């Protein structure tokens, strides 16, 4: 079903109602932080159920739920970075690791900020060509292949504390790929960190910490855009329900991701993404799902 527009913003989520928004909040929360593409699932699940496309505004606003989950799960790391950086500035100790890593995070966020601003009119437009199932399907397959290469060629041995500015910038550049639906921010940054020889669970930790500014910026920017568009009280209440449910689901997703990486590597995600990508391309080609 077609989505809706509010002053150019894709706001199909308003027509979902509370129960459907909560259900998609679960889907969004889990898939946002798992390397399997939340955009893919937010297009496919409603299409299968015959629900309206919740739209790109819903997915972007849900970033605030991911932000809450990442900050709470990695609170010790986040608090250490903030307090350590403040203490380093106070003492003018700019060799402090917390301060340096905080600066690296800011620098590594610049590529996706620039790309996001330049591509915003295309990414968030109603009926954006980048949200087609063909694009998402190919993105899933390509990322699956990159994960396979990372599994074969990476030498997982490093920790976050052994990271460098080069590591941060490479992962930051990889994060730009997440602007393409189907790629997944978690997937692109996790893959890049694996290629830099981080241990799998450390690669995920590095990915989440480095992504905090981008996640925050995307979510808060979209909330502001919805405010400026004149979204009514009902729309906000529907969005709020989705956000609360997505926050809880996202927290569980982080826990699950780290356990999977520790026990099974990335192969479960490789297989899932490949199957999903092939299915989406086949579904469009056979007319089972609208592109």
Beta strands, then each sheet from edge to edge (+ up, - down):
strand 1: 5-6
strand 2: 9-10
sheet 1: 1+ 2-
end
